[in-house]
């Protein structure tokens, strides 16, 4: 009796918010999943605890490998060793404000990292005759100052080193697709959040900050521009779109978002009110250090193509997203009674 061989997927950035959700999704679909992790003196795999498998178990389908998007040789070696059917590039220096402080590193990892992966894929396909499908996590930050709504034909006007690096990566993907016939897609993801969002990102900073205030650990929450507007969705739903893009017969680029924008101030107010704190202004201080040298004022996705061709639509509404994140952070701080009040 023949044994069906599962597909192999390689994920960069597997320890991040999106990487952990994508790994869960692919494992549920029978994939063998490989992830690239950067060497650190402390463990950074906490988001993978739910799907961790003992390396001594014979049925293991999740494998982690040390590597870095700045290291072309290791990337090339891993692709030859793993022989993946699909590669999802989620790895990046992804904090927009920090990209102003470390622009060269951001360009190297976020921009050139994509080039290194595509060069390795080109070399692998040429020498083995095997095909690899490649997914690139592009960003709504590429649109920057371009007026909303933004879709697949909207011009780019990035307003940060991060956005500029993502534009470079986007164009590199298109070039390698057209020049070498690589099945490579760009997914322009608008802001997507969850309980696993990094604590330095503004949404998680807000929900975690409220939990710390209620726990008596902090008195104030320090933020930057409250007027900036973003199209916020729920990350687990967005990784489903990633998967669907690589199951198509032809590679195409897609925009993924909800089509509705809210300001940072809206997020703050919604979170504080959900926590039972109506006078949120008393707890907010504006710190100019959190302003960007050039701001992106308003991002709104036009994701009609994804609905028509992928059958993908967002399900989680803005208020529900805020409550999910807040409830998680309240629980994390032992505020179980407060968390139970949030429906």
C-alpha positions, -999 to +999 in steps of 0.1 A: +000+000+000+014+034-010+020+060+016+009+095+007+038+120+011+028+152+028+037+186+014+067+204+029+065+240+038+094+263+050+084+294+070+108+323+078+096+342+108+079+311+122+083+324+158+063+355+151+026+361+153+018+352+117+044+324+115+029+306+145-007+308+132+005+297+097+024+267+112-007+256+130-028+259+099-004+239+077+000+212+103-038+208+104-037+203+067-011+175+069+020+194+060+055+188+073+065+222+085+100+236+088+108+270+103+138+292+104+147+307+137+174+332+147+199+321+173+193+339+206+206+335+241+170+333+253+141+311+240+119+330+215+096+301+205+068+307+230+042+312+203+049+276+191+043+259+225+008+247+215+022+228+185+057+218+198+066+182+192+093+163+209+122+158+185+125+122+196+090+113+185+088+094+152+056+112+141+072+147+143+061+171+116+074+204+129+111+211+126+131+243+135+164+253+119+188+280+129+192+306+102+189+343+092+177+362+062+210+380+062+228+347+056+225+336+020+246+304+024+224+290+052+192+298+033+205+280+002+216+250+022+183+247+040+163+248+008+184+220-007+182+199+025+145+204+032+133+204-005+101+224+003+071+225-019+062+260-005+082+288+011+064+315+031+086+345+038+072+362+069+106+371+084+116+408+086+126+436+108+089+445+109+086+474+134+080+505+113+091+531+139+123+511+147+131+510+110+140+547+113+165+539+139+181+509+121+174+516+084+204+497+071+196+465+090+159+468+080+169+471+043+192+441+046+168+417+063+134+430+050+145+439+015+176+419+006+164+389+026+137+383+000+163+386-028+184+359-011+155+336-009+145+340-045+181+336-057+183+303-037+150+291-052+162+300-087+194+280-081+175+251-066+149+249-094+176+251-121+198+223-106+170+199-094+142+205-119+118+208-089+094+237-085+089+257-053+059+281-046+070+313-029+049+336-007+061+371+001+045+390+030+042+425+016+028+454+036+003+482+034+031+504+046+043+504+010+013+526+001+023+552+027+011+586+015-010+573-014-047+581-007-071+553+003-086+529-006-056+509-018-057+478-040-033+458-063-030+486-088-024+514-064+009+532-067+034+530-038+046+559-018+064+545+013+070+567+043+096+547+062+127+526+057+105+495+064+080+505+037+108+512+012+124+478+019+091+461+014+086+479-020+121+466-030+110+430-020+077+434-038+093+444-071+120+417-067+093+390-064+076+403-096+109+404-114+118+368-105+083+356-114+085+372-148+122+366-155+126+330-143+090+316-141+091+312-103+057+307-088+060+338-065+032+359-050+030+391-031+004+394-004-001+430+006-013+426+042-030+454+059-026+456+097-036+424+114-035+418+151-041+391+177-034+380+212+001+370+199+010+404+186+044+417+198+042+439+229+059+469+212+032+472+185+007+499+193-024+476+195-008+452+219+008+480+238-027+495+244-044+463+256-014+452+277-011+488+291-047+487+303-041+454+320-010+468+338-030+499+349-058+477+363-032+455+380-016+486+397+017+482+378+014+514+358-004+547+361-001+559+325+000+546+289+024+565+267+015+567+230+023+587+199+000+598+170-036+590+180-050+603+147-033+577+124-058+554+108-053+518+100-073+489+085-071+463+114-081+426+110-075+394+129-043+376+121-055+339+122-078+347+093-051+364+073-028+333+073-057+314+056-054+338+027-016+332+026-023+294+022-050+300-005-026+321-026-002+292-030-029+268-040-039+287-071-029+275-106-012+308-114+008+332-092-008+366-086-005+394-061-033+402-037-044+428-011-058+415+022-077+437+046-112+445+060-119+477+040-126+497+072-102+520+090-101+532+126-078+556+143-053+547+171-076+568+193-105+546+183-086+516+194-077+532+227-113+543+234-128+509+225-103+490+247-106+513+277-144+512+275-144+474+272-123+473+303-149+494+322-128+526+322-147+554+304-124+583+314-095+569+292-080+604+287-069+604+323-045+575+316-030+586+282+001+607+278+015+616+244+052+610+240+068+627+209+094+600+208+068+576+194+060+599+164+075+589+131+096+614+111+071+608+082+037+595+091+012+573+072-021+589+078-047+565+065-047+529+051-079+512+038-078+479+019-098+472-013-097+434-011-123+426-037-098+406-058-092+382-029-129+377-024-135+370-061-105+348-068-097+332-034-131+333-018-115+350+012-133+375+034-125+388+069-149+376+097-137+393+129-150+429+134-129+456+149-146+457+183-144+419+186-106+421+178-100+446+205-120+426+231-101+394+222-067+411+227-078+429+259-093+397+274-061+379+268-039+405+284-062+408+315-059+371+319-022+372+315-020+396+344-042+375+367-073+398+363-097+369+357-127+387+370-122+417+347-116+393+318-149+374+324-168+407+321-156+411+285-180+393+261 
